[in-house]
C-alpha cells in the first residue's frame, strides 16, 4: 500500500457547497487498489515507514465503501506477519523496529481480516507476545505508554496500546485505572486534552484521551459540555474542521473531532450538512481519493479519515464505523 500523494486532486475547489453531493464509490475503490502498483515511484519507498498503517487505512476505507474483498487477503496477511518482530511488536515494514503505532495497525488489520487464528498458527502464542510487548511499554507510575523501547511517551501510544489489547481481549495485562488518571492529568481548562499534562489542547489528542476513557468505561471522567463546546468551535465557515484554534481545516479532523463527539454523545453539536459538503469537495471525482482540502493532492490517509467521518455523519451507502 503506497502512501504516495496524488495523482489526483480534491474536486470542486470553488468554495461552493454542493446541493446534491455524490460519493464516488467505484472511483475510491479503484484508487485504493492502484496504490500498490506505484512501486517505481521514489515516494513509494520514502513512505515505507508508514506501510502497515497505510494498509490499515486502505483496508478500512474499502470496508466502509462496501468492498471488503477488493484487496488480496492472503497477500495482506503475509505482509503483516512479515512485519512481526522478535519482541512481540510490529514494525512499519519488514526489517523495521517494532513500535506501538504499527503494532496497533497490524492488530487492526488482523482483526479486520478475521485472521488472528491464522496468525497464531504461524506465530505460536502470537497474541500473548503482542500483549506482553504492549504491557511492557506502560509506565506503571504515571499510567501512560511509551511508543517503543526508546521511551518516548505520548497519549497516542496509551490509546493505541489499550485499543490493541482490547481487540485481543488482553486489557487485563495493564493498569487501566492508571490510564484514566493520566488522561485526567492531561485535561486543560477548556475541557480538551493535550499530548501530556500542560500541553496545548488538540483535536487528535482529544480523540486519544476520550478513546482511552471509552475503552476504560470511564467517559464520566470527561467534562462533557466543556469538551463538546471546544470541539464544536473547530468547525470553520466553510464547514471543515481544524485541529486547534487559528489553524486551517483538514479532512482528517472529520474523524478526530466527530469520533470524540460521538463517544460523548454530542455529535449533533456539529453542522453535519456543511461538513458533509466540505468532505465531498475534497474528493477527486475523476480518479478517486480524498485530499485534506479542496485543490490539494489526494492520499490514502485522508481518503480513510474522510470516509470514516462521512460514516459517522450517516452518509448513505457507507458501513457504520465504531467511533473508537
N, C-alpha and C positions, 0 to 999 in steps of 0.2 A: 504494500500500500504506500503510494507516494504522497509526501507532504508538499509536493511542488504546487505553487500557486498558478492559477490560470489553466488553460489559455484564455478562458472567457472572463468577462467582467459582469458585475452586478447590473441588472437590467435597465429600468426606466431612467433613473438618474435625473429626472426633470423636476423633482420636488413636489410632484403631484401625487395624490393618493388615488390608487385605482379603485373604482367603484365595484368592479367585478373581478377581483383577483383570482388567478387560476394557478394551482400548484402544478408545476411541470414534472410530474412523477416520472415518466419514462425518461426524460432528459436527465434528471438527477440520478436515476439508476445507471444509465449508460455512462454518465460522468464518473461515478464511483468505480464502475467496472473497468474503466480505462486507466485508472491511476497506477496500476502495477505494470502497465505497458510502456512506462516512460523511463525505463532504466538507462537509456542513452543520454539522459539529461543530467548535468552536473548536480542540480539541486536535489535529484533523487538520492544521491549519495551524501550530500551535505545535510540532509534531514534524517539520516539513518538513526540518529539519537532519539527520534520520536516514533520509530516504526511501529512498535507494538501498540502504542496509543492510537496511531493512525488507523491500524486495523480495527481497533475497538470503535473509533468514530465512524468509520465507513460501514462496518457491520451493523452497528446500531441504527444508523441512518436508513439502511436498507430494510431493517425490521420495521421501522416506523413507516416506511413507504409501502409496506406490504409485500416486499420481495426478499424474504429472509434467505432464500437459496440462490441469490444472484452471484455469489462468490463461491469458489470451490471449497467445500467444507474441509476435506481431507488435507488440502494444501495449507489452509489456515491453521489447522490443528498441528500439523507437522512443524510449521514455522514457530508457533507459540511454544511448543515443547522444546524446540532448539534454543530458545532464549532462557531456559531454566538454568539456574546456577547452582553450584555445589552447596552454597549456604542456605538454600531454600527459597531464595527470591528469584525474580526475573529481571533480566536486563532489557534494554530497549531494542536490542538486536543481538544475534548470536555473537558471543565474544565480548559483549559489553558487561560492565559491572552491574550487579543487582541494585535495584532502587525501589523504594516504596511505591512511587507513582506507576512504574511499569509493572510492578507486581499486581497492583490493583487492576490495571488494564488487562493483564493476562488472565487474571481470575474472572473478570467480567466476560472476556471472550470465551473462556472455557464454559462458564455457566450458560452463556447465550447459545453456544453450540451444543449444550447438553452433553459435554464431553468430560466431565470430571471422572467418571469411571474409566474411560479410556486413558485419561492422563495417569490415573493411579496404576493401571496395568503396565504402563511404560515406565512410570516413576513410582516404585513401591513406597507406600506411606507418604506419597507426594503432598497430600493435603496437610498432614501433620507437619511436614517440613516447612511448608509455606507458613503455617500458623506460628511455628517457633521462630522463623525469620522475622515475622512481624512483631510478635510479642517481645522479642529481644531488643527491639528498637524503641520500646516505650521507656520514657524517663519515669521511673517509679516514684520519684519525689514530686515532680510537677504534674505528671499525667499526660503530657504531650508526647509526641513521637519525633524521632529523627528520620530523615529520608534514607539514610544509608549508614554504613559503618563509620563515615567521617564525621557524623554527629550534627549536621545542620538540622535545626528544629523549626517546625512550621505547622500551622493549623491544617494545611493541605495534607501533610503526612499523617496527622492524627486522624482526620476524617477518612483518608484512603485506607489506613490500617484497619480502622473499625468497620468500614464498609466491606473490605475484603474478608475479614473474619466473620462478619455477619453472613455473607454469601456462602462461606464454608461451614457455617454453624460451629464456629470456634471462638465466639466472642468471650467465652469464659476464661480464655488464656490471658486476658489483660484486665487491668483495673479500670472498669468503665466509670465508676464514681469519680476517680481522679480526672478522667477526661472531662466530665461535666464541670468539675471545679476549675479546670484550666479554661474552659470556654467562658465561664463566668468572669474570670480574671481578664479576658480579652474584650469584654463589653465596654463600650465608651459611653459618654454622657448622652449621645444622640440615640442610644439604643442599638446601634450597629456594632460590628466587630472588626478588629484588625488582625493582622497576622500573628501578633504576640501582644502581651499586655502593654498598653500605652501606645500602640501603633495606630496609624490612621485608619478610619473606617473605610472598607472597600467591599463592593458587592460580591466579589468572588470569595473573599474571606468570610463574609456573612454566610454564604452558602455552605462553606466547610464547617462553620460553627453551628449553624442551625441544623445541618445534616447530622452532625455529631450528636446534638441533643435529641434529634428524632430517633436515631439508632439506639440511643440510651434510654428512650422512653421518658425524656425529661424536657419536653418542649415548654413545660410550665416554668422553666428557669429563664426563659426569654421575656423581655419587656415587649410584649407583642405589639401594642399600638404604637409605641415609640419607634420600634424597628420597622413596622409597616409604613409609618409615616416617612421615615428616611428612605426606604426603598421606593415608595411611590414618587418621591421627588427626583428619582433617577430618570423619569420619563421626560423627554425633551419635546419641544413643539412639533418636531417632525414625526413624533410617535416612537422613535427609537429610545433605547435605554443606555445610560452610561454607567461606569463603574464607581464613580465618585464625583463630587461637585466640580464644575468647571471643566469637565472632560467631554470629548466627543462621544456620540452614540456609537454603538458597536453591536452587531447581531448576537455575538456570544453572550451578551448580558441579558438577552431574551431568555436564556436558561438560568444564569446565576441569580438574577433578580426574581423571575417568575417562580422558579422552583422553591426559593426561600419563602415567597409569599404564599405559595400553595401549601407548604408544610405548616405555616402558622395560620392558615385559613383566611388570608386577606388578598386572594388573587383578584377579587372584584375591585380593589383599590387602584387598578391599572386600567387605562383606556385600551381595551382589548382590540377594538376596531382599528385604531390608529397604529398600534404596534403590529398588528397583522399586515396592514398595508405597507408599513416600513419594511418588514421582512420580505414581502413579495417584491418590493422594489429592488431588493438585493439579489434576486435570482438572476441567473443568466438564462433567458428563455430559449436561447438557440443551442447552447452546448451543455447546459445543466450546471449545477453547483450554485452555491450561495456565497456571497462576499460579506466582508464586515460592514460595508456601507455601499450605497449606490455608486457605480463608477469604478470601484476597486476590483482587483482580481479575485476570483472565487478560489476556495480551497476546501479540503475535506473537513477541517476543524470547524469552520463557520457553517458549512453545509449541515454537519451534525447538530450543532447547537441551535441553528435556525429552525431546523425541523423539530427538534425537541421542544423549542419554545412554542412553535405552532401547535404541537400536540397538546401542550398544557393549555393553550388557548382554545382547544376544542375544534381544531381545523378538521372538517370532514375528510375522510379518506386516509387519515393517519392513525396508526395504532396508538393506544393510550400509553403514556410514559409515566413511570413512577418518579415523583419529584426528588427522591433521594438518589 
